[in-house]
Amino acid sequence: MLIQPLDGEHATYYDRYIGLVPEGDIRGILEQQLERTTEILASLSEEQGDFRYAPDKWSIKEVIGHIADTERVMSYRLLRIARGDQTPLTGFDENAFVNGAAFASTPMSELIEDLRAVRRATNTLLRGVTDEAAARVGTANHSPISVRALAYIIAGHEIHHLNILKERYHI
């Protein structure tokens, strides 16, 4: 079981995500999230997917794409650090990722399937992470980050955006 990350295993910025994750085995939490999140998103129409709560905010489709892309980046970091690679990893510009993607013209069903595929890959990766590997710390975006912190950030980031979808997009 991957325990919650300890102090010093991540930048304080990520507390906002990690603090949203309930107690329990993070692997199980991520698997349950997959079903719950995709069920919620699958109930939305194409028109709802295009909704923005303000002109300068992402559409629901773009939020879904952002969740998947961020998980890809975090999973890649998790893989590198879990395998013992100590090469410092760079940050990424989430707005450039969304602007560089075709989320707005992608059907909701494809965005949801992409999110499912990314999560399945993350879950498969985590099955092979030992307790020793989970405690490994590397550097990403100029800050220390552990494997277990990355797993919790993935889960918390999704919760964060689902909360925003409920509060601001009224799904």
TAWO-V576982 format. One record per pair of residues at least 4 apart in sequence whose C-alpha atoms are under 6 Angstrom apart, sorted by the first residue. I is the first residue (numbers start at 1). GAP is how many residues later the second one is. Records with the same first field share a line. If there is no record, write none. Layout:
I = GAP, GAP
This chain:
1 = 24
5 = 143, 144
9 = 135, 136, 137
10 = 134, 135
11 = 132
15 = 4
17 = 136, 139, 140
18 = 134, 135, 138
20 = 136
21 = 135
33 = 4
38 = 4
44 = 4
49 = 11, 12
50 = 9
51 = 8
52 = 5, 6, 7
53 = 116
58 = 4
61 = 42
62 = 4, 41
66 = 4
68 = 47
71 = 4, 83
78 = 4, 69
80 = 5
81 = 4, 57
82 = 51, 65
86 = 52
88 = 51, 52
89 = 51
90 = 50, 51
91 = 50
95 = 4
96 = 4
129 = 4
134 = 13, 14
136 = 10, 11
137 = 8, 9
138 = 6, 7
139 = 4, 5, 6
152 = 4
153 = 4
164 = 4
165 = 4
166 = 4, 5
